[in-house]
Amino acid sequence: MNGYKIEPGAKLTDANLTNANLTGARLWDADLSGANLTNANLTNADLKGADLMGADLSGAKLELANLTDADLSGANLTNANLSWGHARWTAAKLTYANLEGANLSGANLECASLRETNLTGANLEGANLRLADLSGANLTNANLTNANPRGADMRDANSKKGNTRLTDANLSGANLRGANLRNSNLEDANLSGANLYVTNLREANLEGANLEGANLEGADLTETTLTFANLTNANLRDATMTDADLCSADLSGAKLEGANARYADLQYADLEGAIMPDGTIYDTAEDLGLSAQKSTKSEEDEFAEIAERYGVVFDEDGKIAGDDSEDTPS
C-alpha cells in the first residue's frame, strides 16, 4: 500500500498513511512511531504491541481494533472513533496522548496508562477503566457515564472547566487524591472506599452517590450536593463543607473532626454515631438532630419518628433504652 509493506513487525516510522484503508490489517509489533494515520480506517486491525508513539490518528476509525500493550504515548487521537465495537486497549500506553473529543464509549482500557492524557470532551461512556492510570489526566467535559474505573489511579486528574459527567460510574476504590472535579456530575456514582483526599468537589453533584468508607479528608465540598448520599463511615476530617446540601444523607459513623460545616444543610441527615467537628458523638434523640430542627412536632412525636427511622427505643431522658453504660460503676 503506497509502497509500504503492511505486515506484522513492519517498519513504518513516519509513514504517510493518511486516509488509508487498513481494515483488518495485521500490524502487531509494527513500528508506526510518528506515522500519519489521519482519518485512516483501522477497523478490526491488530495492532497488539505496536509502537505508535507520536503518531497522528486524528479522525481515525479504530472500532474493534486490538491495541493491547500498544504504545501510543504522545499520539494524537483527536476525534478518533474507538466506540462500541469494544476496541481492546488493555494495558495500552496513552501517556501524554491527545484524545480530545475521541469516542471511547465501551472501549476496554483495563490497566491502560492514560497519565497526563488530554481527554477533554472525550466520550468514555460505559468504558472499562479498571486499574487504569488516569493520574493528571484532563477530564474537562468528558463523559464517563456508566464507566467502570474501579481501582483506577486518578490522582491529580483535572476538570479545568468542570462539567465532567461521571453519572452512575463505578469508582469503587479509585484513587482520586487531589483531583479537580469541581462542578462535575457524580450523581448515583459508586465511590465506596475511594481515596478523595484533598479532592476538589466544589459545587459537584453527588446526589445519591455511594461514598461508604471513602476518604474525604481535607476535601473541598463547598456548595456540593450530597442529598441522599451514603457517607456511612466516611472520613470527612478537615473537609470544607460550607453550604453543602446533605439533606437526608447517611452520615452514620462518619468522622467529621475539624470539618467546616458552616451553613451546611443537615436536615433529616442520619448522624447516628457520627463524630462531629467538635468531637461530639451523636447517639441520643436530641443529638440525632430532629429536636434541634425548626418543627411544629411535639417532643413525643419526634421521639416516635426517630424510633421508627432507626429501629431503636429511647427512654424519657433521650437515651437509647437499655444503654446504661453511664450508670455502670467503674
C-alpha positions as CSV (number, residue, x, y, z in Angstrom):
1,M,0.0,0.0,0.0
2,N,1.5,3.3,-1.1
3,G,4.8,1.5,-1.3
4,Y,4.6,0.4,2.3
5,K,4.6,-3.3,3.4
6,I,1.7,-3.9,5.7
7,E,2.6,-6.9,7.8
8,P,3.4,-7.9,11.4
9,G,6.5,-6.1,12.7
10,A,6.6,-3.7,9.7
11,K,8.9,-0.7,9.9
12,L,6.6,2.2,9.2
13,T,8.3,5.0,11.1
14,D,6.9,8.4,9.9
15,A,4.9,6.7,7.2
16,N,2.2,8.8,5.5
17,L,-0.9,6.6,5.7
18,T,-3.5,9.4,5.5
19,N,-7.0,8.1,4.6
20,A,-5.5,4.6,4.3
21,N,-7.9,1.7,4.4
22,L,-6.2,-0.7,6.9
23,T,-9.3,-2.6,7.8
24,G,-8.3,-5.9,9.4
25,A,-4.6,-5.2,8.9
26,R,-2.2,-7.4,10.8
27,L,0.3,-5.0,12.3
28,W,1.2,-6.5,15.6
29,D,4.6,-5.3,16.9
30,A,4.8,-2.9,14.0
31,D,6.8,0.4,14.3
32,L,4.4,3.2,13.4
33,S,6.0,5.8,15.5
34,G,5.5,9.3,14.1
35,A,3.2,7.9,11.3
36,N,0.5,10.0,9.8
37,L,-2.7,7.9,10.1
38,T,-5.2,10.9,9.9
39,N,-8.7,9.6,9.0
40,A,-7.3,6.1,8.4
41,N,-9.7,3.1,8.7
42,L,-8.2,0.7,11.2
43,T,-11.4,-1.2,12.0
44,N,-10.6,-4.6,13.3
45,A,-6.9,-4.0,12.8
46,D,-4.5,-6.0,15.0
47,L,-2.0,-3.5,16.5
48,K,-1.1,-5.5,19.5
49,G,2.2,-4.4,20.9
50,A,2.7,-1.8,18.1
51,D,4.8,1.3,18.6
52,L,2.5,4.3,17.8
53,M,4.5,6.9,19.8
54,G,3.8,10.4,18.4
55,A,1.6,9.0,15.6
56,D,-1.3,11.2,14.3
57,L,-4.5,9.2,14.5
58,S,-6.9,12.1,14.5
59,G,-10.2,11.2,13.0
60,A,-9.1,7.5,12.6
61,K,-11.6,4.7,12.9
62,L,-10.5,2.1,15.4
63,E,-13.6,0.1,16.1
64,L,-12.8,-3.5,17.1
65,A,-9.1,-2.7,16.8
66,N,-6.7,-4.6,19.1
67,L,-4.2,-2.2,20.7
68,T,-3.4,-4.4,23.7
69,D,0.1,-3.4,25.0
70,A,0.5,-0.9,22.2
71,D,2.4,2.3,22.9
72,L,0.6,5.5,21.9
73,S,2.5,7.9,24.2
74,G,2.2,11.4,22.8
75,A,-0.1,10.2,20.0
76,N,-2.9,12.5,18.6
77,L,-6.3,10.8,18.6
78,T,-8.4,13.9,18.4
79,N,-11.9,12.9,17.3
80,A,-10.9,9.3,16.7
81,N,-13.6,6.7,16.9
82,L,-13.0,3.8,19.2
83,S,-16.6,3.2,20.2
84,W,-19.0,0.4,20.8
85,G,-17.0,-2.1,18.7
86,H,-15.3,-2.8,22.0
87,A,-11.8,-1.9,20.9
88,R,-9.2,-3.6,23.0
89,W,-6.8,-1.2,24.7
90,T,-5.8,-3.4,27.6
91,A,-2.5,-2.2,29.1
92,A,-2.1,0.2,26.2
93,K,0.2,3.2,26.8
94,L,-1.5,6.5,26.1
95,T,0.7,8.7,28.3
96,Y,0.5,12.4,27.2
97,A,-1.7,11.4,24.3
98,N,-4.3,13.8,22.9
99,L,-7.7,12.2,22.9
100,E,-9.7,15.4,22.8
101,G,-13.2,14.7,21.5
102,A,-12.4,11.0,21.0
103,N,-15.2,8.4,21.1
104,L,-14.1,5.7,23.5
105,S,-17.5,4.5,24.5
106,G,-17.5,0.9,25.5
107,A,-13.7,0.6,25.0
108,N,-11.7,-1.8,27.1
109,L,-9.0,0.3,28.7
110,E,-8.3,-2.0,31.6
111,C,-4.8,-1.4,33.1
112,A,-4.2,1.2,30.3
113,S,-1.9,4.2,31.0
114,L,-3.7,7.5,30.4
115,R,-1.3,9.5,32.6
116,E,-1.4,13.2,31.7
117,T,-3.6,12.4,28.8
118,N,-5.9,15.0,27.3
119,L,-9.5,13.6,27.4
120,T,-11.2,16.9,27.0
121,G,-14.7,16.3,25.7
122,A,-13.9,12.6,25.2
123,N,-16.8,10.1,25.3
124,L,-15.9,7.2,27.7
125,E,-19.5,6.1,28.4
126,G,-19.5,2.5,29.5
127,A,-15.7,2.2,29.1
128,N,-13.8,-0.3,31.2
129,L,-11.1,1.7,33.0
130,R,-10.4,-0.8,35.8
131,L,-7.0,-0.3,37.3
132,A,-6.2,2.3,34.6
133,D,-3.7,5.1,35.3
134,L,-5.5,8.4,34.8
135,S,-3.3,10.5,37.0
136,G,-3.0,14.0,35.9
137,A,-5.5,13.4,33.0
138,N,-7.6,16.3,31.7
139,L,-11.2,15.3,32.0
140,T,-12.8,18.6,31.2
141,N,-16.3,17.9,29.7
142,A,-15.5,14.2,29.5
143,N,-18.4,11.7,29.7
144,L,-17.8,8.8,31.9
145,T,-21.4,7.8,32.4
146,N,-21.7,4.1,33.4
147,A,-17.9,3.8,33.0
148,N,-16.0,1.4,35.3
149,P,-12.8,3.0,36.6
150,R,-12.8,0.7,39.7
151,G,-9.4,0.8,41.3
152,A,-8.2,3.4,38.8
153,D,-5.5,5.9,39.7
154,M,-7.0,9.3,39.1
155,R,-4.6,11.3,41.3
156,D,-4.5,15.0,40.2
157,A,-6.9,14.4,37.4
158,N,-8.2,17.8,36.3
159,S,-11.6,19.1,35.1
160,K,-10.4,22.6,34.4
161,K,-13.8,23.9,33.4
162,G,-15.9,21.4,35.2
163,N,-18.9,19.5,33.7
164,T,-17.2,16.1,33.8
165,R,-20.0,13.5,33.7
166,L,-19.5,10.5,36.0
167,T,-23.2,9.6,36.5
168,D,-23.6,6.0,37.7
169,A,-19.8,5.5,37.2
170,N,-18.2,2.7,39.3
171,L,-15.3,4.4,41.1
172,S,-15.2,2.0,44.0
173,G,-11.7,2.0,45.4
174,A,-10.4,4.6,42.9
175,N,-7.6,6.9,43.8
176,L,-8.8,10.4,43.2
177,R,-6.4,12.1,45.6
178,G,-6.0,15.8,44.8
179,A,-8.3,15.5,41.7
180,N,-10.1,18.6,40.5
181,L,-13.7,17.6,39.8
182,R,-15.3,20.9,40.5
183,N,-18.9,21.2,39.2
184,S,-18.7,17.6,38.0
185,N,-21.8,15.3,37.9
186,L,-21.3,12.2,40.0
187,E,-25.0,11.5,40.6
188,D,-25.5,7.9,41.8
189,A,-21.8,7.1,41.3
190,N,-20.2,4.4,43.4
191,L,-17.3,5.9,45.3
192,S,-17.2,3.4,48.1
193,G,-13.8,3.1,49.6
194,A,-12.4,5.7,47.2
195,N,-9.5,8.0,48.1
196,L,-10.7,11.6,47.7
197,Y,-8.1,13.1,50.0
198,V,-8.0,16.9,49.3
199,T,-10.0,16.4,46.2
200,N,-11.9,19.4,44.8
201,L,-15.6,18.6,44.6
202,R,-16.8,22.1,45.0
203,E,-20.3,22.6,43.5
204,A,-20.3,19.0,42.3
205,N,-23.4,16.9,42.2
206,L,-23.1,13.8,44.3
207,E,-26.8,13.2,44.9
208,G,-27.4,9.5,45.8
209,A,-23.7,8.7,45.4
210,N,-22.3,5.8,47.5
211,L,-19.3,7.2,49.5
212,E,-19.3,4.5,52.1
213,G,-15.9,4.3,53.8
214,A,-14.5,6.9,51.4
215,N,-11.6,9.1,52.4
216,L,-12.7,12.7,52.0
217,E,-10.2,14.2,54.4
218,G,-9.4,17.8,53.5
219,A,-11.8,17.6,50.5
220,D,-13.5,20.8,49.3
221,L,-17.2,20.1,49.4
222,T,-18.3,23.8,49.3
223,E,-21.8,24.0,47.9
224,T,-21.7,20.4,46.9
225,T,-25.0,18.5,46.5
226,L,-24.9,15.3,48.7
227,T,-28.6,14.8,49.2
228,F,-29.4,11.1,49.9
229,A,-25.7,10.2,49.6
230,N,-24.3,7.3,51.5
231,L,-21.4,8.6,53.7
232,T,-21.5,5.8,56.2
233,N,-18.2,5.5,58.0
234,A,-16.7,8.1,55.6
235,N,-13.6,10.1,56.7
236,L,-14.5,13.8,56.4
237,R,-11.9,15.1,58.8
238,D,-10.9,18.7,58.0
239,A,-13.2,18.8,55.0
240,T,-14.7,22.1,53.9
241,M,-18.5,21.6,53.7
242,T,-19.6,25.2,53.7
243,D,-23.2,25.5,52.2
244,A,-23.1,21.8,51.3
245,D,-26.5,20.2,50.9
246,L,-26.5,17.0,53.0
247,C,-30.3,16.8,53.3
248,S,-31.3,13.1,54.0
249,A,-27.7,11.9,53.6
250,D,-26.5,9.0,55.7
251,L,-23.6,10.1,57.8
252,S,-23.8,7.4,60.4
253,G,-20.4,6.6,61.8
254,A,-18.8,9.3,59.7
255,K,-15.7,11.2,61.1
256,L,-16.0,15.0,60.8
257,E,-13.4,16.2,63.3
258,G,-12.1,19.6,62.2
259,A,-14.6,19.8,59.3
260,N,-16.1,23.2,58.4
261,A,-19.8,22.6,58.0
262,R,-20.9,26.2,58.3
263,Y,-24.3,26.7,56.8
264,A,-24.4,23.1,55.6
265,D,-27.9,21.6,55.3
266,L,-28.1,18.5,57.5
267,Q,-31.9,18.4,57.7
268,Y,-33.1,14.8,58.1
269,A,-29.5,13.5,57.8
270,D,-28.6,10.3,59.7
271,L,-25.8,11.3,62.1
272,E,-26.1,8.3,64.4
273,G,-22.6,7.5,65.8
274,A,-21.0,10.3,63.7
275,I,-18.1,12.2,65.3
276,M,-18.8,15.9,64.8
277,P,-16.3,18.7,64.2
278,D,-16.2,19.4,68.0
279,G,-15.7,15.8,68.8
280,T,-19.3,15.2,69.9
281,I,-20.7,11.7,69.1
282,Y,-24.4,11.7,68.3
283,D,-26.3,8.9,70.0
284,T,-29.4,10.4,71.6
285,A,-32.7,11.7,70.2
286,E,-31.6,15.3,70.6
287,D,-28.2,14.6,69.2
288,L,-29.7,12.9,66.1
289,G,-30.9,16.3,65.1
290,L,-34.7,16.2,64.8
291,S,-35.3,18.0,68.1
292,A,-33.0,20.8,67.0
293,Q,-34.8,21.4,63.7
294,K,-37.5,24.0,63.4
295,S,-40.6,21.9,63.7
296,T,-44.1,22.0,64.9
297,K,-44.0,18.4,66.1
298,S,-44.3,17.6,69.7
299,E,-41.3,16.1,71.5
300,E,-43.2,12.8,71.8
301,D,-43.8,12.7,68.0
302,E,-40.1,13.4,67.4
303,F,-39.1,10.5,69.6
304,A,-41.6,8.2,67.8
305,E,-40.2,9.3,64.4
306,I,-36.7,8.7,65.5
307,A,-37.5,5.3,66.9
308,E,-39.2,4.3,63.6
309,R,-36.3,5.6,61.5
310,Y,-33.5,3.9,63.4
311,G,-35.3,0.9,64.9
312,V,-34.4,1.9,68.4
313,V,-36.4,2.9,71.5
314,F,-35.5,5.9,73.7
315,D,-36.2,6.4,77.3
316,E,-37.7,9.6,78.8
317,D,-34.2,11.1,79.2
318,G,-33.5,10.8,75.5
319,K,-31.1,7.9,75.9
320,I,-31.2,4.7,74.0
321,A,-33.2,2.2,76.0
322,G,-31.1,-0.5,77.6
323,D,-27.9,1.7,77.3
324,D,-26.9,2.1,80.9
325,S,-23.2,2.4,80.3
326,E,-23.1,5.7,82.2
327,D,-24.8,4.2,85.2
328,T,-22.4,1.2,85.4
329,P,-20.0,1.7,88.3
330,S,-16.3,1.7,87.3
